[in-house]
């Protein structure tokens, strides 16, 4: 069930060459993984249910393209970070994950390819 907006949680909407900007490559995901309040804050931003931090706003802008391409413009480091965060959402907040999936892939066009991306380790 992994095809979501969190693809962008760790990438920027600014593009350099064929990849997203490395601006957020050193984004510290530990607070997201260790603090449900922060994680839910990001998801509420992505779902248009709450305010957005500047970083969350950047990530949100890139969600549609990243979902469609299974993070095709993400660097290897960005892919690793995104997979970690998405897996945490799926494991700890499956209801929120379903809301994100419904919002960003209502027709389930990207479900299979995005699931493969989440499950891989490249």
FIMAR-752131 format. One record per atom (N, C-alpha, C): atom name; x, y, z; residue number from 1. Coordinates in Angstrom, 1 decimal, decimal comma. Layout:
REM FIMAR-752131
(node "CA"; (X; Y; Z); NUM) ...
***
This chain:
REM FIMAR-752131
(node "N"; (0,8; -1,2; 0,0); 1) (node "CA"; (0,0; 0,0; 0,0); 1) (node "C"; (0,9; 1,3; 0,0); 1) (node "N"; (2,0; 1,1; -0,5); 2) (node "CA"; (2,9; 2,2; -0,4); 2) (node "C"; (3,0; 3,1; -1,7); 2) (node "N"; (2,2; 4,1; -1,8); 3) (node "CA"; (2,4; 5,1; -2,8); 3) (node "C"; (1,9; 6,4; -2,3); 3) (node "N"; (2,8; 7,2; -1,9); 4) (node "CA"; (2,4; 8,3; -1,2); 4) (node "C"; (3,2; 9,5; -1,4); 4) (node "N"; (2,7; 10,5; -0,7); 5) (node "CA"; (3,3; 11,8; -0,7); 5) (node "C"; (4,6; 11,8; 0,1); 5) (node "N"; (4,8; 10,9; 0,9); 6) (node "CA"; (6,1; 11,0; 1,7); 6) (node "C"; (7,3; 10,9; 0,8); 6) (node "N"; (7,1; 10,5; -0,4); 7) (node "CA"; (8,2; 10,4; -1,3); 7) (node "C"; (8,9; 11,8; -1,2); 7) (node "N"; (8,2; 12,8; -1,1); 8) (node "CA"; (8,8; 14,1; -1,1); 8) (node "C"; (9,2; 14,6; 0,3); 8) (node "N"; (8,9; 13,8; 1,3); 9) (node "CA"; (9,2; 14,2; 2,6); 9) (node "C"; (10,6; 14,6; 2,7); 9) (node "N"; (11,5; 14,0; 1,9); 10) (node "CA"; (12,9; 14,2; 2,0); 10) (node "C"; (13,5; 14,8; 0,8); 10) (node "N"; (12,7; 15,2; -0,1); 11) (node "CA"; (13,3; 15,8; -1,3); 11) (node "C"; (12,8; 17,2; -1,5); 11) (node "N"; (13,4; 18,0; -2,3); 12) (node "CA"; (13,1; 19,4; -2,5); 12) (node "C"; (12,4; 19,5; -3,9); 12) (node "N"; (11,7; 20,6; -4,0); 13) (node "CA"; (11,1; 20,8; -5,3); 13) (node "C"; (12,1; 21,5; -6,3); 13) (node "N"; (13,2; 21,9; -5,8); 14) (node "CA"; (14,2; 22,5; -6,6); 14) (node "C"; (15,0; 21,4; -7,3); 14) (node "N"; (15,1; 21,5; -8,6); 15) (node "CA"; (15,7; 20,4; -9,3); 15) (node "C"; (17,1; 20,8; -9,9); 15) (node "N"; (18,1; 20,0; -9,7); 16) (node "CA"; (19,4; 20,2; -10,3); 16) (node "C"; (19,6; 19,0; -11,2); 16) (node "N"; (19,9; 19,2; -12,4); 17) (node "CA"; (20,1; 18,1; -13,4); 17) (node "C"; (18,9; 17,2; -13,4); 17) (node "N"; (19,2; 15,9; -13,2); 18) (node "CA"; (18,1; 14,9; -13,2); 18) (node "C"; (17,6; 14,5; -11,8); 18) (node "N"; (18,1; 15,2; -10,8); 19) (node "CA"; (17,8; 14,8; -9,4); 19) (node "C"; (17,2; 16,0; -8,7); 19) (node "N"; (16,5; 15,7; -7,6); 20) (node "CA"; (16,0; 16,8; -6,7); 20) (node "C"; (17,3; 17,4; -6,1); 20) (node "N"; (17,1; 18,6; -5,7); 21) (node "CA"; (18,2; 19,3; -5,0); 21) (node "C"; (18,7; 18,6; -3,8); 21) (node "N"; (20,0; 18,6; -3,5); 22) (node "CA"; (20,5; 17,9; -2,3); 22) (node "C"; (20,2; 18,7; -1,0); 22) (node "N"; (19,5; 19,8; -1,2); 23) (node "CA"; (19,2; 20,7; 0,0); 23) (node "C"; (18,8; 20,0; 1,2); 23) (node "N"; (18,0; 18,9; 1,1); 24) (node "CA"; (17,4; 18,2; 2,2); 24) (node "C"; (18,1; 16,8; 2,4); 24) (node "N"; (19,2; 16,6; 1,8); 25) (node "CA"; (19,9; 15,3; 2,0); 25) (node "C"; (20,3; 15,0; 3,4); 25) (node "N"; (20,6; 16,0; 4,1); 26) (node "CA"; (21,0; 15,9; 5,5); 26) (node "C"; (19,8; 16,2; 6,5); 26) (node "N"; (18,6; 16,1; 6,0); 27) (node "CA"; (17,4; 16,3; 6,8); 27) (node "C"; (17,4; 15,2; 7,9); 27) (node "N"; (17,3; 15,7; 9,1); 28) (node "CA"; (17,3; 14,7; 10,3); 28) (node "C"; (15,9; 14,1; 10,4); 28) (node "N"; (15,8; 12,8; 10,0); 29) (node "CA"; (14,5; 12,1; 10,1); 29) (node "C"; (14,3; 11,5; 11,5); 29) (node "N"; (15,3; 11,5; 12,4); 30) (node "CA"; (15,1; 10,9; 13,7); 30) (node "C"; (13,9; 11,5; 14,5); 30) (node "N"; (13,8; 12,9; 14,5); 31) (node "CA"; (12,6; 13,4; 15,2); 31) (node "C"; (11,3; 13,0; 14,6); 31) (node "N"; (11,2; 12,7; 13,3); 32) (node "CA"; (10,0; 12,2; 12,7); 32) (node "C"; (9,7; 10,8; 13,2); 32) (node "N"; (10,8; 10,0; 13,3); 33) (node "CA"; (10,6; 8,6; 13,6); 33) (node "C"; (10,4; 8,4; 15,1); 33) (node "N"; (10,9; 9,4; 15,9); 34) (node "CA"; (10,8; 9,2; 17,4); 34) (node "C"; (9,7; 10,0; 18,0); 34) (node "N"; (9,0; 10,9; 17,3); 35) (node "CA"; (8,0; 11,8; 17,9); 35) (node "C"; (6,8; 11,8; 17,0); 35) (node "N"; (5,8; 11,1; 17,4); 36) (node "CA"; (4,5; 11,1; 16,6); 36) (node "C"; (3,9; 12,4; 16,4); 36) (node "N"; (4,0; 13,3; 17,3); 37) (node "CA"; (3,5; 14,7; 17,1); 37) (node "C"; (4,1; 15,4; 15,9); 37) (node "N"; (5,4; 15,2; 15,7); 38) (node "CA"; (6,1; 15,8; 14,6); 38) (node "C"; (5,7; 15,1; 13,3); 38) (node "N"; (5,7; 13,8; 13,3); 39) (node "CA"; (5,3; 13,0; 12,2); 39) (node "C"; (3,9; 13,3; 11,7); 39) (node "N"; (3,0; 13,3; 12,7); 40) (node "CA"; (1,6; 13,6; 12,3); 40) (node "C"; (1,4; 15,1; 11,8); 40) (node "N"; (2,2; 16,0; 12,4); 41) (node "CA"; (2,2; 17,4; 11,9); 41) (node "C"; (2,5; 17,4; 10,4); 41) (node "N"; (3,6; 16,7; 10,0); 42) (node "CA"; (3,9; 16,6; 8,5); 42) (node "C"; (2,7; 16,0; 7,7); 42) (node "N"; (2,2; 14,9; 8,2); 43) (node "CA"; (1,1; 14,3; 7,5); 43) (node "C"; (-0,1; 15,2; 7,4); 43) (node "N"; (-0,4; 15,9; 8,4); 44) (node "CA"; (-1,5; 16,9; 8,4); 44) (node "C"; (-1,3; 18,0; 7,3); 44) (node "N"; (-0,1; 18,4; 7,2); 45) (node "CA"; (0,3; 19,4; 6,2); 45) (node "C"; (0,0; 18,8; 4,8); 45) (node "N"; (0,5; 17,6; 4,6); 46) (node "CA"; (0,3; 16,9; 3,3); 46) (node "C"; (-1,1; 16,6; 2,9); 46) (node "N"; (-2,0; 16,5; 4,0); 47) (node "CA"; (-3,4; 16,2; 3,8); 47) (node "C"; (-4,2; 17,5; 3,8); 47) (node "N"; (-3,6; 18,6; 3,8); 48) (node "CA"; (-4,3; 19,9; 3,9); 48) (node "C"; (-5,2; 20,0; 5,2); 48) (node "N"; (-4,7; 19,4; 6,3); 49) (node "CA"; (-5,5; 19,4; 7,5); 49) (node "C"; (-4,8; 20,2; 8,6); 49) (node "N"; (-3,6; 20,8; 8,3); 50) (node "CA"; (-2,9; 21,6; 9,3); 50) (node "C"; (-1,9; 22,4; 8,6); 50) (node "N"; (-1,2; 23,2; 9,4); 51) (node "CA"; (-0,2; 24,1; 8,9); 51) (node "C"; (1,1; 23,3; 8,5); 51) (node "N"; (1,9; 24,0; 7,6); 52) (node "CA"; (3,1; 23,4; 7,0); 52) (node "C"; (4,3; 24,2; 7,5); 52) (node "N"; (5,3; 23,4; 7,9); 53) (node "CA"; (6,6; 24,1; 8,1); 53) (node "C"; (7,2; 24,4; 6,7); 53) (node "N"; (8,2; 25,2; 6,6); 54) (node "CA"; (8,8; 25,5; 5,3); 54) (node "C"; (9,3; 24,2; 4,6); 54) (node "N"; (9,9; 23,3; 5,4); 55) (node "CA"; (10,3; 22,0; 4,8); 55) (node "C"; (9,2; 21,2; 4,3); 55) (node "N"; (8,1; 21,1; 5,1); 56) (node "CA"; (7,0; 20,3; 4,7); 56) (node "C"; (6,3; 20,8; 3,5); 56) (node "N"; (6,3; 22,2; 3,4); 57) (node "CA"; (5,7; 22,8; 2,2); 57) (node "C"; (6,5; 22,4; 0,9); 57) (node "N"; (7,8; 22,4; 1,0); 58) (node "CA"; (8,7; 22,1; -0,1); 58) (node "C"; (8,4; 20,6; -0,5); 58) (node "N"; (8,4; 19,7; 0,5); 59) (node "CA"; (8,2; 18,3; 0,2); 59) (node "C"; (6,8; 18,1; -0,4); 59) (node "N"; (5,8; 18,8; 0,1); 60) (node "CA"; (4,4; 18,6; -0,4); 60) (node "C"; (4,3; 19,0; -1,9); 60) (node "N"; (5,0; 20,0; -2,3); 61) (node "CA"; (5,0; 20,4; -3,8); 61) (node "C"; (5,5; 19,3; -4,7); 61) (node "N"; (6,5; 18,5; -4,2); 62) (node "CA"; (7,1; 17,5; -5,1); 62) (node "C"; (6,4; 16,2; -5,0); 62) (node "N"; (5,4; 16,0; -4,2); 63) (node "CA"; (4,8; 14,7; -4,0); 63) (node "C"; (4,2; 14,1; -5,3); 63) (node "N"; (3,4; 14,8; -6,0); 64) (node "CA"; (2,8; 14,2; -7,2); 64) (node "C"; (3,8; 13,7; -8,2); 64) (node "N"; (4,8; 14,4; -8,6); 65) (node "CA"; (5,8; 14,0; -9,5); 65) (node "C"; (6,6; 12,8; -9,0); 65) (node "N"; (7,0; 12,9; -7,7); 66) (node "CA"; (7,7; 11,8; -7,1); 66) (node "C"; (6,9; 10,5; -7,0); 66) (node "N"; (5,7; 10,6; -6,8); 67) (node "CA"; (4,8; 9,4; -6,8); 67) (node "C"; (4,7; 8,8; -8,1); 67) (node "N"; (4,5; 9,6; -9,1); 68) (node "CA"; (4,3; 9,2; -10,5); 68) (node "C"; (5,6; 8,5; -11,0); 68) (node "N"; (6,8; 8,9; -10,6); 69) (node "CA"; (8,0; 8,4; -11,1); 69) (node "C"; (8,7; 7,4; -10,1); 69) (node "N"; (8,0; 7,1; -9,0); 70) (node "CA"; (8,6; 6,2; -7,9); 70) (node "C"; (9,9; 6,8; -7,5); 70) (node "N"; (9,9; 8,1; -7,3); 71) (node "CA"; (11,1; 8,8; -6,8); 71) (node "C"; (12,2; 8,8; -7,8); 71) (node "N"; (11,9; 8,9; -9,1); 72) (node "CA"; (12,8; 8,8; -10,2); 72) (node "C"; (13,9; 9,9; -10,1); 72) (node "N"; (13,6; 11,1; -9,5); 73) (node "CA"; (14,6; 12,1; -9,4); 73) (node "C"; (15,2; 12,2; -8,1); 73) (node "N"; (15,0; 11,2; -7,3); 74) (node "CA"; (15,6; 11,2; -5,9); 74) (node "C"; (17,0; 10,6; -6,0); 74) (node "N"; (17,9; 11,1; -5,3); 75) (node "CA"; (19,3; 10,5; -5,2); 75) (node "C"; (19,2; 9,3; -4,3); 75) (node "N"; (20,2; 8,4; -4,4); 76) (node "CA"; (20,2; 7,2; -3,5); 76) (node "C"; (19,9; 7,5; -2,0); 76) (node "N"; (20,5; 8,6; -1,6); 77) (node "CA"; (20,4; 8,9; -0,1); 77) (node "C"; (18,9; 9,4; 0,1); 77) (node "N"; (18,3; 10,1; -0,8); 78) (node "CA"; (17,0; 10,6; -0,6); 78) (node "C"; (16,0; 9,4; -0,6); 78) (node "N"; (16,3; 8,4; -1,5); 79) (node "CA"; (15,4; 7,2; -1,6); 79) (node "C"; (15,5; 6,5; -0,3); 79) (node "N"; (16,7; 6,3; 0,3); 80) (node "CA"; (16,8; 5,6; 1,6); 80) (node "C"; (16,0; 6,3; 2,7); 80) (node "N"; (16,1; 7,6; 2,8); 81) (node "CA"; (15,5; 8,4; 3,8); 81) (node "C"; (13,9; 8,3; 3,6); 81) (node "N"; (13,5; 8,4; 2,4); 82) (node "CA"; (12,1; 8,4; 2,1); 82) (node "C"; (11,5; 7,0; 2,5); 82) (node "N"; (12,2; 6,0; 2,1); 83) (node "CA"; (11,7; 4,6; 2,4); 83) (node "C"; (11,6; 4,4; 3,9); 83) (node "N"; (12,5; 4,9; 4,7); 84) (node "CA"; (12,5; 4,8; 6,1); 84) (node "C"; (11,3; 5,5; 6,7); 84) (node "N"; (11,0; 6,7; 6,3); 85) (node "CA"; (9,9; 7,4; 6,8); 85) (node "C"; (8,6; 6,8; 6,4); 85) (node "N"; (8,5; 6,4; 5,1); 86) (node "CA"; (7,2; 5,8; 4,7); 86) (node "C"; (7,0; 4,5; 5,4); 86) (node "N"; (8,0; 3,7; 5,6); 87) (node "CA"; (7,8; 2,4; 6,4); 87) (node "C"; (7,3; 2,7; 7,8); 87) (node "N"; (7,8; 3,8; 8,4); 88) (node "CA"; (7,4; 4,1; 9,8); 88) (node "C"; (5,9; 4,5; 9,8); 88) (node "N"; (5,5; 5,3; 8,8); 89) (node "CA"; (4,1; 5,7; 8,7); 89) (node "C"; (3,2; 4,4; 8,5); 89) (node "N"; (3,6; 3,6; 7,6); 90) (node "CA"; (2,8; 2,4; 7,3); 90) (node "C"; (2,7; 1,5; 8,6); 90) (node "N"; (3,8; 1,3; 9,3); 91) (node "CA"; (3,8; 0,5; 10,5); 91) (node "C"; (3,1; 1,1; 11,7); 91) (node "N"; (3,3; 2,4; 11,9); 92) (node "CA"; (2,8; 3,0; 13,1); 92) (node "C"; (1,5; 3,8; 12,9); 92) (node "N"; (1,2; 4,2; 11,7); 93) (node "CA"; (0,0; 5,0; 11,5); 93) (node "C"; (-0,7; 4,6; 10,2); 93) (node "N"; (-1,1; 3,3; 10,1); 94) (node "CA"; (-1,7; 2,8; 8,8); 94) (node "C"; (-2,9; 3,6; 8,4); 94) (node "N"; (-3,7; 4,1; 9,3); 95) (node "CA"; (-4,9; 4,9; 8,9); 95) (node "C"; (-4,5; 6,2; 8,2); 95) (node "N"; (-3,5; 6,8; 8,7); 96) (node "CA"; (-2,9; 8,1; 8,1); 96) (node "C"; (-2,4; 7,7; 6,7); 96) (node "N"; (-1,7; 6,6; 6,6); 97) (node "CA"; (-1,1; 6,2; 5,4); 97) (node "C"; (-2,2; 6,0; 4,3); 97) (node "N"; (-3,3; 5,4; 4,7); 98) (node "CA"; (-4,4; 5,2; 3,8); 98) (node "C"; (-5,0; 6,5; 3,3); 98) (node "N"; (-5,1; 7,5; 4,2); 99) (node "CA"; (-5,6; 8,8; 3,8); 99) (node "C"; (-4,6; 9,5; 2,8); 99) (node "N"; (-3,3; 9,3; 3,0); 100) (node "CA"; (-2,4; 9,9; 2,1); 100) (node "C"; (-2,5; 9,2; 0,7); 100) (node "N"; (-2,6; 7,9; 0,7); 101) (node "CA"; (-2,7; 7,1; -0,5); 101) (node "C"; (-4,0; 7,6; -1,2); 101) (node "N"; (-5,1; 7,7; -0,5); 102) (node "CA"; (-6,3; 8,1; -1,1); 102) (node "C"; (-6,2; 9,5; -1,7); 102) (node "N"; (-5,6; 10,4; -1,1); 103) (node "CA"; (-5,4; 11,8; -1,6); 103) (node "C"; (-4,5; 11,9; -2,8); 103) (node "N"; (-3,4; 11,2; -2,8); 104) (node "CA"; (-2,4; 11,3; -3,8); 104) (node "C"; (-2,5; 10,3; -4,9); 104) (node "N"; (-3,2; 9,2; -4,7); 105) (node "CA"; (-3,3; 8,1; -5,7); 105) (node "C"; (-4,7; 7,5; -5,6); 105) (node "N"; (-5,7; 8,3; -5,7); 106) (node "CA"; (-7,1; 7,9; -5,6); 106) (node "C"; (-7,4; 6,8; -6,6); 106) (node "N"; (-6,9; 6,8; -7,8); 107) (node "CA"; (-7,2; 5,8; -8,8); 107) (node "C"; (-6,3; 4,6; -8,8); 107) (node "N"; (-5,4; 4,6; -7,9); 108) (node "CA"; (-4,4; 3,5; -7,7); 108) (node "C"; (-3,6; 3,3; -8,9); 108) (node "N"; (-3,3; 4,3; -9,6); 109) (node "CA"; (-2,4; 4,2; -10,9); 109) (node "C"; (-1,0; 3,8; -10,6); 109) (node "N"; (-0,5; 4,3; -9,4); 110) (node "CA"; (0,9; 4,1; -9,1); 110) (node "C"; (1,2; 3,1; -8,0); 110) (node "N"; (0,2; 2,5; -7,5); 111) (node "CA"; (0,3; 1,6; -6,4); 111) (node "C"; (1,4; 0,5; -6,5); 111) (node "N"; (1,3; -0,3; -7,6); 112) (node "CA"; (2,2; -1,4; -7,8); 112) (node "C"; (3,7; -0,9; -7,9); 112) (node "N"; (3,9; 0,1; -8,7); 113) (node "CA"; (5,3; 0,5; -8,9); 113) (node "C"; (5,8; 1,2; -7,7); 113) (node "N"; (5,0; 1,9; -7,0); 114) (node "CA"; (5,5; 2,5; -5,8); 114) (node "C"; (5,7; 1,5; -4,7); 114) (node "N"; (4,9; 0,5; -4,6); 115) (node "CA"; (5,1; -0,6; -3,6); 115) (node "C"; (6,5; -1,2; -3,8); 115) (node "N"; (6,8; -1,4; -5,1); 116) (node "CA"; (8,1; -2,0; -5,4); 116) (node "C"; (9,2; -1,1; -5,0); 116) (node "N"; (9,0; 0,2; -5,2); 117) (node "CA"; (10,1; 1,1; -4,8); 117) (node "C"; (10,3; 1,1; -3,3); 117) (node "N"; (9,2; 1,1; -2,5); 118) (node "CA"; (9,3; 1,1; -1,0); 118) (node "C"; (9,9; -0,2; -0,5); 118) (node "N"; (9,6; -1,3; -1,2); 119) (node "CA"; (10,2; -2,6; -0,8); 119) (node "C"; (11,6; -2,9; -1,2); 119) (node "N"; (12,1; -2,1; -2,2); 120) (node "CA"; (13,5; -2,4; -2,6); 120) (node "C"; (14,5; -1,6; -1,8); 120) (node "N"; (15,7; -1,9; -2,0); 121) (node "CA"; (16,8; -1,3; -1,2); 121) (node "C"; (17,9; -0,7; -2,0); 121) (node "N"; (17,6; -0,4; -3,3); 122) (node "CA"; (18,7; 0,2; -4,2); 122) (node "C"; (19,1; 1,5; -3,8); 122) 
***
